[in-house]
Amino acid sequence: MIVANAGDCRAVLEKRGSAYPLSAEPELQETLLTEDMSFLIMGCDGLWDVMSSQCAVTMGRKELMLHNDPE
């Protein structure tokens, strides 16, 4: 996966329940996706101003488990 600098947007990758922030400084970052990575959260400053990366990942995992789809 390649992440590009998108101004006030940030991406966080989930891996085994932990948050791994992706940075595109200065322009691009390339990340190899593996089977133990479940989802990606992309959000603007509005999300990250009120929630930490780990909190967003924890909430995402809980919602997936509620719907019986932890993968």
mmCIF file of the N, C-alpha and C atoms, coordinates in Angstrom:
data_MODEL
# 
_entry.id   MODEL 
# 
loop_
_atom_site.group_PDB 
_atom_site.id 
_atom_site.type_symbol 
_atom_site.label_atom_id 
_atom_site.label_alt_id 
_atom_site.label_comp_id 
_atom_site.label_asym_id 
_atom_site.label_entity_id 
_atom_site.label_seq_id 
_atom_site.pdbx_PDB_ins_code 
_atom_site.Cartn_x 
_atom_site.Cartn_y 
_atom_site.Cartn_z 
_atom_site.occupancy 
_atom_site.B_iso_or_equiv 
_atom_site.pdbx_formal_charge 
_atom_site.auth_seq_id 
_atom_site.auth_comp_id 
_atom_site.auth_asym_id 
_atom_site.auth_atom_id 
_atom_site.pdbx_PDB_model_num 
ATOM 1   N N  . MET A 1 1  ? 0.841   -1.150  0.000  1.00 0.00 ? 1  MET A N  1 
ATOM 2   C CA . MET A 1 1  ? 0.000   0.000   0.000  1.00 0.00 ? 1  MET A CA 1 
ATOM 3   C C  . MET A 1 1  ? 0.897   1.226   0.000  1.00 0.00 ? 1  MET A C  1 
ATOM 4   N N  . ILE A 1 2  ? 0.491   2.239   -0.734 1.00 0.00 ? 2  ILE A N  1 
ATOM 5   C CA . ILE A 1 2  ? 1.226   3.501   -0.751 1.00 0.00 ? 2  ILE A CA 1 
ATOM 6   C C  . ILE A 1 2  ? 0.309   4.595   -0.221 1.00 0.00 ? 2  ILE A C  1 
ATOM 7   N N  . VAL A 1 3  ? 0.785   5.339   0.760  1.00 0.00 ? 3  VAL A N  1 
ATOM 8   C CA . VAL A 1 3  ? 0.028   6.443   1.348  1.00 0.00 ? 3  VAL A CA 1 
ATOM 9   C C  . VAL A 1 3  ? 0.669   7.742   0.886  1.00 0.00 ? 3  VAL A C  1 
ATOM 10  N N  . ALA A 1 4  ? -0.152  8.666   0.423  1.00 0.00 ? 4  ALA A N  1 
ATOM 11  C CA . ALA A 1 4  ? 0.342   9.965   -0.037 1.00 0.00 ? 4  ALA A CA 1 
ATOM 12  C C  . ALA A 1 4  ? -0.041  11.050  0.954  1.00 0.00 ? 4  ALA A C  1 
ATOM 13  N N  . ASN A 1 5  ? 0.723   12.113  0.979  1.00 0.00 ? 5  ASN A N  1 
ATOM 14  C CA . ASN A 1 5  ? 0.432   13.254  1.826  1.00 0.00 ? 5  ASN A CA 1 
ATOM 15  C C  . ASN A 1 5  ? -0.870  13.887  1.359  1.00 0.00 ? 5  ASN A C  1 
ATOM 16  N N  . ALA A 1 6  ? -1.867  13.932  2.261  1.00 0.00 ? 6  ALA A N  1 
ATOM 17  C CA . ALA A 1 6  ? -3.182  14.475  1.902  1.00 0.00 ? 6  ALA A CA 1 
ATOM 18  C C  . ALA A 1 6  ? -3.567  15.633  2.819  1.00 0.00 ? 6  ALA A C  1 
ATOM 19  N N  . GLY A 1 7  ? -2.626  16.424  3.215  1.00 0.00 ? 7  GLY A N  1 
ATOM 20  C CA . GLY A 1 7  ? -2.911  17.601  4.038  1.00 0.00 ? 7  GLY A CA 1 
ATOM 21  C C  . GLY A 1 7  ? -3.331  17.246  5.442  1.00 0.00 ? 7  GLY A C  1 
ATOM 22  N N  . ASP A 1 8  ? -4.582  17.550  5.801  1.00 0.00 ? 8  ASP A N  1 
ATOM 23  C CA . ASP A 1 8  ? -5.037  17.344  7.171  1.00 0.00 ? 8  ASP A CA 1 
ATOM 24  C C  . ASP A 1 8  ? -5.668  15.973  7.394  1.00 0.00 ? 8  ASP A C  1 
ATOM 25  N N  . CYS A 1 9  ? -5.323  14.999  6.589  1.00 0.00 ? 9  CYS A N  1 
ATOM 26  C CA . CYS A 1 9  ? -5.850  13.645  6.700  1.00 0.00 ? 9  CYS A CA 1 
ATOM 27  C C  . CYS A 1 9  ? -4.756  12.717  7.235  1.00 0.00 ? 9  CYS A C  1 
ATOM 28  N N  . ARG A 1 10 ? -5.149  11.712  8.014  1.00 0.00 ? 10 ARG A N  1 
ATOM 29  C CA . ARG A 1 10 ? -4.177  10.763  8.536  1.00 0.00 ? 10 ARG A CA 1 
ATOM 30  C C  . ARG A 1 10 ? -4.735  9.355   8.394  1.00 0.00 ? 10 ARG A C  1 
ATOM 31  N N  . ALA A 1 11 ? -3.847  8.400   8.164  1.00 0.00 ? 11 ALA A N  1 
ATOM 32  C CA . ALA A 1 11 ? -4.230  6.994   8.043  1.00 0.00 ? 11 ALA A CA 1 
ATOM 33  C C  . ALA A 1 11 ? -3.598  6.205   9.182  1.00 0.00 ? 11 ALA A C  1 
ATOM 34  N N  . VAL A 1 12 ? -4.383  5.247   9.725  1.00 0.00 ? 12 VAL A N  1 
ATOM 35  C CA . VAL A 1 12 ? -3.922  4.379   10.802 1.00 0.00 ? 12 VAL A CA 1 
ATOM 36  C C  . VAL A 1 12 ? -4.227  2.943   10.398 1.00 0.00 ? 12 VAL A C  1 
ATOM 37  N N  . LEU A 1 13 ? -3.234  2.099   10.475 1.00 0.00 ? 13 LEU A N  1 
ATOM 38  C CA . LEU A 1 13 ? -3.367  0.695   10.119 1.00 0.00 ? 13 LEU A CA 1 
ATOM 39  C C  . LEU A 1 13 ? -3.477  -0.126  11.391 1.00 0.00 ? 13 LEU A C  1 
ATOM 40  N N  . GLU A 1 14 ? -4.398  -1.087  11.420 1.00 0.00 ? 14 GLU A N  1 
ATOM 41  C CA . GLU A 1 14 ? -4.546  -1.979  12.569 1.00 0.00 ? 14 GLU A CA 1 
ATOM 42  C C  . GLU A 1 14 ? -3.735  -3.238  12.330 1.00 0.00 ? 14 GLU A C  1 
ATOM 43  N N  . LYS A 1 15 ? -2.979  -3.659  13.349 1.00 0.00 ? 15 LYS A N  1 
ATOM 44  C CA . LYS A 1 15 ? -2.206  -4.901  13.271 1.00 0.00 ? 15 LYS A CA 1 
ATOM 45  C C  . LYS A 1 15 ? -2.243  -5.559  14.634 1.00 0.00 ? 15 LYS A C  1 
ATOM 46  N N  . ARG A 1 16 ? -2.933  -6.710  14.693 1.00 0.00 ? 16 ARG A N  1 
ATOM 47  C CA . ARG A 1 16 ? -3.061  -7.476  15.943 1.00 0.00 ? 16 ARG A CA 1 
ATOM 48  C C  . ARG A 1 16 ? -3.574  -6.626  17.101 1.00 0.00 ? 16 ARG A C  1 
ATOM 49  N N  . GLY A 1 17 ? -4.536  -5.760  16.818 1.00 0.00 ? 17 GLY A N  1 
ATOM 50  C CA . GLY A 1 17 ? -5.156  -4.954  17.854 1.00 0.00 ? 17 GLY A CA 1 
ATOM 51  C C  . GLY A 1 17 ? -4.439  -3.659  18.176 1.00 0.00 ? 17 GLY A C  1 
ATOM 52  N N  . SER A 1 18 ? -3.311  -3.412  17.542 1.00 0.00 ? 18 SER A N  1 
ATOM 53  C CA . SER A 1 18 ? -2.556  -2.194  17.816 1.00 0.00 ? 18 SER A CA 1 
ATOM 54  C C  . SER A 1 18 ? -2.637  -1.235  16.640 1.00 0.00 ? 18 SER A C  1 
ATOM 55  N N  . ALA A 1 19 ? -2.535  0.051   16.944 1.00 0.00 ? 19 ALA A N  1 
ATOM 56  C CA . ALA A 1 19 ? -2.581  1.091   15.921 1.00 0.00 ? 19 ALA A CA 1 
ATOM 57  C C  . ALA A 1 19 ? -1.182  1.410   15.427 1.00 0.00 ? 19 ALA A C  1 
ATOM 58  N N  . TYR A 1 20 ? -1.032  1.482   14.114 1.00 0.00 ? 20 TYR A N  1 
ATOM 59  C CA . TYR A 1 20 ? 0.229   1.866   13.486 1.00 0.00 ? 20 TYR A CA 1 
ATOM 60  C C  . TYR A 1 20 ? -0.038  3.060   12.581 1.00 0.00 ? 20 TYR A C  1 
ATOM 61  N N  . PRO A 1 21 ? 0.218   4.275   13.073 1.00 0.00 ? 21 PRO A N  1 
ATOM 62  C CA . PRO A 1 21 ? -0.010  5.455   12.235 1.00 0.00 ? 21 PRO A CA 1 
ATOM 63  C C  . PRO A 1 21 ? 0.887   5.430   11.001 1.00 0.00 ? 21 PRO A C  1 
ATOM 64  N N  . LEU A 1 22 ? 0.310   5.803   9.882  1.00 0.00 ? 22 LEU A N  1 
ATOM 65  C CA . LEU A 1 22 ? 1.064   5.914   8.637  1.00 0.00 ? 22 LEU A CA 1 
ATOM 66  C C  . LEU A 1 22 ? 1.297   7.385   8.364  1.00 0.00 ? 22 LEU A C  1 
ATOM 67  N N  . SER A 1 23 ? 2.489   7.715   7.985  1.00 0.00 ? 23 SER A N  1 
ATOM 68  C CA . SER A 1 23 ? 2.838   9.097   7.692  1.00 0.00 ? 23 SER A CA 1 
ATOM 69  C C  . SER A 1 23 ? 3.278   9.196   6.248  1.00 0.00 ? 23 SER A C  1 
ATOM 70  N N  . ALA A 1 24 ? 2.930   10.280  5.620  1.00 0.00 ? 24 ALA A N  1 
ATOM 71  C CA . ALA A 1 24 ? 3.326   10.494  4.229  1.00 0.00 ? 24 ALA A CA 1 
ATOM 72  C C  . ALA A 1 24 ? 4.263   11.686  4.147  1.00 0.00 ? 24 ALA A C  1 
ATOM 73  N N  . GLU A 1 25 ? 5.152   11.781  5.089  1.00 0.00 ? 25 GLU A N  1 
ATOM 74  C CA . GLU A 1 25 ? 6.111   12.897  5.092  1.00 0.00 ? 25 GLU A CA 1 
ATOM 75  C C  . GLU A 1 25 ? 7.392   12.445  4.421  1.00 0.00 ? 25 GLU A C  1 
ATOM 76  N N  . PRO A 1 26 ? 7.923   13.159  3.493  1.00 0.00 ? 26 PRO A N  1 
ATOM 77  C CA . PRO A 1 26 ? 7.339   14.403  2.998  1.00 0.00 ? 26 PRO A CA 1 
ATOM 78  C C  . PRO A 1 26 ? 6.224   14.180  1.984  1.00 0.00 ? 26 PRO A C  1 
ATOM 79  N N  . GLU A 1 27 ? 6.265   13.117  1.171  1.00 0.00 ? 27 GLU A N  1 
ATOM 80  C CA . GLU A 1 27 ? 5.237   12.955  0.137  1.00 0.00 ? 27 GLU A CA 1 
ATOM 81  C C  . GLU A 1 27 ? 4.574   11.578  0.126  1.00 0.00 ? 27 GLU A C  1 
ATOM 82  N N  . LEU A 1 28 ? 5.375   10.500  0.171  1.00 0.00 ? 28 LEU A N  1 
ATOM 83  C CA . LEU A 1 28 ? 4.833   9.140   0.052  1.00 0.00 ? 28 LEU A CA 1 
ATOM 84  C C  . LEU A 1 28 ? 5.446   8.206   1.086  1.00 0.00 ? 28 LEU A C  1 
ATOM 85  N N  . GLN A 1 29 ? 4.662   7.196   1.496  1.00 0.00 ? 29 GLN A N  1 
ATOM 86  C CA . GLN A 1 29 ? 5.176   6.112   2.331  1.00 0.00 ? 29 GLN A CA 1 
ATOM 87  C C  . GLN A 1 29 ? 4.610   4.817   1.782  1.00 0.00 ? 29 GLN A C  1 
ATOM 88  N N  . GLU A 1 30 ? 5.473   3.840   1.618  1.00 0.00 ? 30 GLU A N  1 
ATOM 89  C CA . GLU A 1 30 ? 5.054   2.533   1.132  1.00 0.00 ? 30 GLU A CA 1 
ATOM 90  C C  . GLU A 1 30 ? 5.073   1.560   2.298  1.00 0.00 ? 30 GLU A C  1 
ATOM 91  N N  . THR A 1 31 ? 3.983   0.771   2.450  1.00 0.00 ? 31 THR A N  1 
ATOM 92  C CA . THR A 1 31 ? 3.854   -0.191  3.536  1.00 0.00 ? 31 THR A CA 1 
ATOM 93  C C  . THR A 1 31 ? 3.443   -1.536  2.954  1.00 0.00 ? 31 THR A C  1 
ATOM 94  N N  . LEU A 1 32 ? 4.150   -2.581  3.314  1.00 0.00 ? 32 LEU A N  1 
ATOM 95  C CA . LEU A 1 32 ? 3.805   -3.930  2.886  1.00 0.00 ? 32 LEU A CA 1 
ATOM 96  C C  . LEU A 1 32 ? 2.684   -4.455  3.772  1.00 0.00 ? 32 LEU A C  1 
ATOM 97  N N  . LEU A 1 33 ? 1.560   -4.827  3.177  1.00 0.00 ? 33 LEU A N  1 
ATOM 98  C CA . LEU A 1 33 ? 0.435   -5.364  3.938  1.00 0.00 ? 33 LEU A CA 1 
ATOM 99  C C  . LEU A 1 33 ? 0.650   -6.850  4.196  1.00 0.00 ? 33 LEU A C  1 
ATOM 100 N N  . THR A 1 34 ? 0.316   -7.276  5.420  1.00 0.00 ? 34 THR A N  1 
ATOM 101 C CA . THR A 1 34 ? 0.446   -8.680  5.799  1.00 0.00 ? 34 THR A CA 1 
ATOM 102 C C  . THR A 1 34 ? -0.897  -9.195  6.301  1.00 0.00 ? 34 THR A C  1 
ATOM 103 N N  . GLU A 1 35 ? -1.013  -10.506 6.457  1.00 0.00 ? 35 GLU A N  1 
ATOM 104 C CA . GLU A 1 35 ? -2.274  -11.123 6.864  1.00 0.00 ? 35 GLU A CA 1 
ATOM 105 C C  . GLU A 1 35 ? -2.710  -10.714 8.266  1.00 0.00 ? 35 GLU A C  1 
ATOM 106 N N  . ASP A 1 36 ? -1.792  -10.262 9.106  1.00 0.00 ? 36 ASP A N  1 
ATOM 107 C CA . ASP A 1 36 ? -2.181  -9.887  10.461 1.00 0.00 ? 36 ASP A CA 1 
ATOM 108 C C  . ASP A 1 36 ? -2.639  -8.428  10.567 1.00 0.00 ? 36 ASP A C  1 
ATOM 109 N N  . MET A 1 37 ? -2.825  -7.776  9.432  1.00 0.00 ? 37 MET A N  1 
ATOM 110 C CA . MET A 1 37 ? -3.380  -6.423  9.391  1.00 0.00 ? 37 MET A CA 1 
ATOM 111 C C  . MET A 1 37 ? -4.828  -6.539  8.936  1.00 0.00 ? 37 MET A C  1 
ATOM 112 N N  . SER A 1 38 ? -5.743  -6.036  9.760  1.00 0.00 ? 38 SER A N  1 
ATOM 113 C CA . SER A 1 38 ? -7.164  -6.242  9.485  1.00 0.00 ? 38 SER A CA 1 
ATOM 114 C C  . SER A 1 38 ? -7.843  -5.102  8.760  1.00 0.00 ? 38 SER A C  1 
ATOM 115 N N  . PHE A 1 39 ? -7.514  -3.863  9.117  1.00 0.00 ? 39 PHE A N  1 
ATOM 116 C CA . PHE A 1 39 ? -8.209  -2.753  8.484  1.00 0.00 ? 39 PHE A CA 1 
ATOM 117 C C  . PHE A 1 39 ? -7.391  -1.479  8.564  1.00 0.00 ? 39 PHE A C  1 
ATOM 118 N N  . LEU A 1 40 ? -7.831  -0.499  7.783  1.00 0.00 ? 40 LEU A N  1 
ATOM 119 C CA . LEU A 1 40 ? -7.195  0.810   7.693  1.00 0.00 ? 40 LEU A CA 1 
ATOM 120 C C  . LEU A 1 40 ? -8.251  1.856   8.006  1.00 0.00 ? 40 LEU A C  1 
ATOM 121 N N  . ILE A 1 41 ? -7.906  2.818   8.829  1.00 0.00 ? 41 ILE A N  1 
ATOM 122 C CA . ILE A 1 41 ? -8.799  3.934   9.119  1.00 0.00 ? 41 ILE A CA 1 
ATOM 123 C C  . ILE A 1 41 ? -8.172  5.186   8.513  1.00 0.00 ? 41 ILE A C  1 
ATOM 124 N N  . MET A 1 42 ? -8.952  5.882   7.702  1.00 0.00 ? 42 MET A N  1 
ATOM 125 C CA . MET A 1 42 ? -8.504  7.163   7.161  1.00 0.00 ? 42 MET A CA 1 
ATOM 126 C C  . MET A 1 42 ? -9.446  8.223   7.692  1.00 0.00 ? 42 MET A C  1 
ATOM 127 N N  . GLY A 1 43 ? -8.900  9.259   8.289  1.00 0.00 ? 43 GLY A N  1 
ATOM 128 C CA . GLY A 1 43 ? -9.743  10.308  8.844  1.00 0.00 ? 43 GLY A CA 1 
ATOM 129 C C  . GLY A 1 43 ? -9.057  11.656  8.786  1.00 0.00 ? 43 GLY A C  1 
ATOM 130 N N  . CYS A 1 44 ? -9.875  12.687  8.865  1.00 0.00 ? 44 CYS A N  1 
ATOM 131 C CA . CYS A 1 44 ? -9.329  14.040  8.868  1.00 0.00 ? 44 CYS A CA 1 
ATOM 132 C C  . CYS A 1 44 ? -9.079  14.471  10.313 1.00 0.00 ? 44 CYS A C  1 
ATOM 133 N N  . ASP A 1 45 ? -8.594  15.683  10.481 1.00 0.00 ? 45 ASP A N  1 
ATOM 134 C CA . ASP A 1 45 ? -8.291  16.189  11.817 1.00 0.00 ? 45 ASP A CA 1 
ATOM 135 C C  . ASP A 1 45 ? -9.503  16.169  12.735 1.00 0.00 ? 45 ASP A C  1 
ATOM 136 N N  . GLY A 1 46 ? -10.714 16.255  12.176 1.00 0.00 ? 46 GLY A N  1 
ATOM 137 C CA . GLY A 1 46 ? -11.920 16.213  12.998 1.00 0.00 ? 46 GLY A CA 1 
ATOM 138 C C  . GLY A 1 46 ? -11.999 14.948  13.834 1.00 0.00 ? 46 GLY A C  1 
ATOM 139 N N  . LEU A 1 47 ? -11.570 13.821  13.287 1.00 0.00 ? 47 LEU A N  1 
ATOM 140 C CA . LEU A 1 47 ? -11.532 12.566  14.042 1.00 0.00 ? 47 LEU A CA 1 
ATOM 141 C C  . LEU A 1 47 ? -10.365 12.560  15.015 1.00 0.00 ? 47 LEU A C  1 
ATOM 142 N N  . TRP A 1 48 ? -9.190  12.883  14.520 1.00 0.00 ? 48 TRP A N  1 
ATOM 143 C CA . TRP A 1 48 ? -7.975  12.760  15.332 1.00 0.00 ? 48 TRP A CA 1 
ATOM 144 C C  . TRP A 1 48 ? -7.877  13.832  16.417 1.00 0.00 ? 48 TRP A C  1 
ATOM 145 N N  . ASP A 1 49 ? -8.677  14.907  16.310 1.00 0.00 ? 49 ASP A N  1 
ATOM 146 C CA . ASP A 1 49 ? -8.714  15.919  17.367 1.00 0.00 ? 49 ASP A CA 1 
ATOM 147 C C  . ASP A 1 49 ? -9.420  15.394  18.615 1.00 0.00 ? 49 ASP A C  1 
ATOM 148 N N  . VAL A 1 50 ? -10.305 14.406  18.440 1.00 0.00 ? 50 VAL A N  1 
ATOM 149 C CA . VAL A 1 50 ? -11.100 13.915  19.573 1.00 0.00 ? 50 VAL A CA 1 
ATOM 150 C C  . VAL A 1 50 ? -10.796 12.462  19.944 1.00 0.00 ? 50 VAL A C  1 
ATOM 151 N N  . MET A 1 51 ? -9.950  11.794  19.177 1.00 0.00 ? 51 MET A N  1 
ATOM 152 C CA . MET A 1 51 ? -9.700  10.370  19.408 1.00 0.00 ? 51 MET A CA 1 
ATOM 153 C C  . MET A 1 51 ? -8.265  10.011  19.062 1.00 0.00 ? 51 MET A C  1 
ATOM 154 N N  . SER A 1 52 ? -7.654  9.191   19.903 1.00 0.00 ? 52 SER A N  1 
ATOM 155 C CA . SER A 1 52 ? -6.303  8.715   19.603 1.00 0.00 ? 52 SER A CA 1 
ATOM 156 C C  . SER A 1 52 ? -6.362  7.614   18.544 1.00 0.00 ? 52 SER A C  1 
ATOM 157 N N  . SER A 1 53 ? -5.240  7.341   17.930 1.00 0.00 ? 53 SER A N  1 
ATOM 158 C CA . SER A 1 53 ? -5.168  6.259   16.933 1.00 0.00 ? 53 SER A CA 1 
ATOM 159 C C  . SER A 1 53 ? -5.558  4.931   17.554 1.00 0.00 ? 53 SER A C  1 
ATOM 160 N N  . GLN A 1 54 ? -5.057  4.652   18.758 1.00 0.00 ? 54 GLN A N  1 
ATOM 161 C CA . GLN A 1 54 ? -5.362  3.378   19.415 1.00 0.00 ? 54 GLN A CA 1 
ATOM 162 C C  . GLN A 1 54 ? -6.840  3.271   19.757 1.00 0.00 ? 54 GLN A C  1 
ATOM 163 N N  . CYS A 1 55 ? -7.445  4.361   20.189 1.00 0.00 ? 55 CYS A N  1 
ATOM 164 C CA . CYS A 1 55 ? -8.870  4.355   20.508 1.00 0.00 ? 55 CYS A CA 1 
ATOM 165 C C  . CYS A 1 55 ? -9.694  4.050   19.261 1.00 0.00 ? 55 CYS A C  1 
ATOM 166 N N  . ALA A 1 56 ? -9.347  4.642   18.136 1.00 0.00 ? 56 ALA A N  1 
ATOM 167 C CA . ALA A 1 56 ? -10.065 4.397   16.884 1.00 0.00 ? 56 ALA A CA 1 
ATOM 168 C C  . ALA A 1 56 ? -9.945  2.932   16.468 1.00 0.00 ? 56 ALA A C  1 
ATOM 169 N N  . VAL A 1 57 ? -8.756  2.359   16.602 1.00 0.00 ? 57 VAL A N  1 
ATOM 170 C CA . VAL A 1 57 ? -8.550  0.946   16.256 1.00 0.00 ? 57 VAL A CA 1 
ATOM 171 C C  . VAL A 1 57 ? -9.352  0.046   17.195 1.00 0.00 ? 57 VAL A C  1 
ATOM 172 N N  . THR A 1 58 ? -9.334  0.343   18.489 1.00 0.00 ? 58 THR A N  1 
ATOM 173 C CA . THR A 1 58 ? -10.092 -0.457  19.459 1.00 0.00 ? 58 THR A CA 1 
ATOM 174 C C  . THR A 1 58 ? -11.583 -0.414  19.144 1.00 0.00 ? 58 THR A C  1 
ATOM 175 N N  . MET A 1 59 ? -12.104 0.757   18.830 1.00 0.00 ? 59 MET A N  1 
ATOM 176 C CA . MET A 1 59 ? -13.522 0.873   18.482 1.00 0.00 ? 59 MET A CA 1 
ATOM 177 C C  . MET A 1 59 ? -13.835 0.126   17.189 1.00 0.00 ? 59 MET A C  1 
ATOM 178 N N  . GLY A 1 60 ? -12.950 0.214   16.207 1.00 0.00 ? 60 GLY A N  1 
ATOM 179 C CA . GLY A 1 60 ? -13.151 -0.510  14.955 1.00 0.00 ? 60 GLY A CA 1 
ATOM 180 C C  . GLY A 1 60 ? -13.203 -2.012  15.162 1.00 0.00 ? 60 GLY A C  1 
ATOM 181 N N  . ARG A 1 61 ? -12.287 -2.537  15.970 1.00 0.00 ? 61 ARG A N  1 
ATOM 182 C CA . ARG A 1 61 ? -12.272 -3.982  16.255 1.00 0.00 ? 61 ARG A CA 1 
ATOM 183 C C  . ARG A 1 61 ? -13.542 -4.410  16.983 1.00 0.00 ? 61 ARG A C  1 
ATOM 184 N N  . LYS A 1 62 ? -14.004 -3.604  17.949 1.00 0.00 ? 62 LYS A N  1 
ATOM 185 C CA . LYS A 1 62 ? -15.229 -3.933  18.691 1.00 0.00 ? 62 LYS A CA 1 
ATOM 186 C C  . LYS A 1 62 ? -16.429 -3.991  17.751 1.00 0.00 ? 62 LYS A C  1 
ATOM 187 N N  . GLU A 1 63 ? -16.526 -3.028  16.841 1.00 0.00 ? 63 GLU A N  1 
ATOM 188 C CA . GLU A 1 63 ? -17.643 -3.014  15.895 1.00 0.00 ? 63 GLU A CA 1 
ATOM 189 C C  . GLU A 1 63 ? -17.597 -4.218  14.962 1.00 0.00 ? 63 GLU A C  1 
ATOM 190 N N  . LEU A 1 64 ? -16.416 -4.583  14.495 1.00 0.00 ? 64 LEU A N  1 
ATOM 191 C CA . LEU A 1 64 ? -16.308 -5.757  13.628 1.00 0.00 ? 64 LEU A CA 1 
ATOM 192 C C  . LEU A 1 64 ? -16.708 -7.024  14.378 1.00 0.00 ? 64 LEU A C  1 
ATOM 193 N N  . MET A 1 65 ? -16.323 -7.131  15.644 1.00 0.00 ? 65 MET A N  1 
ATOM 194 C CA . MET A 1 65 ? -16.686 -8.322  16.436 1.00 0.00 ? 65 MET A CA 1 
ATOM 195 C C  . MET A 1 65 ? -18.181 -8.351  16.729 1.00 0.00 ? 65 MET A C  1 
ATOM 196 N N  . LEU A 1 66 ? -18.805 -7.192  16.932 1.00 0.00 ? 66 LEU A N  1 
ATOM 197 C CA . LEU A 1 66 ? -20.250 -7.138  17.145 1.00 0.00 ? 66 LEU A CA 1 
ATOM 198 C C  . LEU A 1 66 ? -21.011 -7.691  15.940 1.00 0.00 ? 66 LEU A C  1 
ATOM 199 N N  . HIS A 1 67 ? -20.462 -7.479  14.782 1.00 0.00 ? 67 HIS A N  1 
ATOM 200 C CA . HIS A 1 67 ? -21.102 -7.941  13.547 1.00 0.00 ? 67 HIS A CA 1 
ATOM 201 C C  . HIS A 1 67 ? -20.569 -9.297  13.109 1.00 0.00 ? 67 HIS A C  1 
ATOM 202 N N  . ASN A 1 68 ? -19.857 -9.965  14.037 1.00 0.00 ? 68 ASN A N  1 
ATOM 203 C CA . ASN A 1 68 ? -19.364 -11.329 13.786 1.00 0.00 ? 68 ASN A CA 1 
ATOM 204 C C  . ASN A 1 68 ? -18.416 -11.387 12.609 1.00 0.00 ? 68 ASN A C  1 
ATOM 205 N N  . ASP A 1 69 ? -17.621 -10.328 12.411 1.00 0.00 ? 69 ASP A N  1 
ATOM 206 C CA . ASP A 1 69 ? -16.680 -10.276 11.297 1.00 0.00 ? 69 ASP A CA 1 
ATOM 207 C C  . ASP A 1 69 ? -15.362 -9.642  11.768 1.00 0.00 ? 69 ASP A C  1 
ATOM 208 N N  . PRO A 1 70 ? -14.611 -10.337 12.657 1.00 0.00 ? 70 PRO A N  1 
ATOM 209 C CA . PRO A 1 70 ? -13.381 -9.759  13.185 1.00 0.00 ? 70 PRO A CA 1 
ATOM 210 C C  . PRO A 1 70 ? -12.267 -9.631  12.158 1.00 0.00 ? 70 PRO A C  1 
ATOM 211 N N  . GLU A 1 71 ? -12.415 -10.222 11.003 1.00 0.00 ? 71 GLU A N  1 
ATOM 212 C CA . GLU A 1 71 ? -11.415 -10.141 9.960  1.00 0.00 ? 71 GLU A CA 1 
ATOM 213 C C  . GLU A 1 71 ? -11.682 -8.911  9.141  1.00 0.00 ? 71 GLU A C  1 
# 
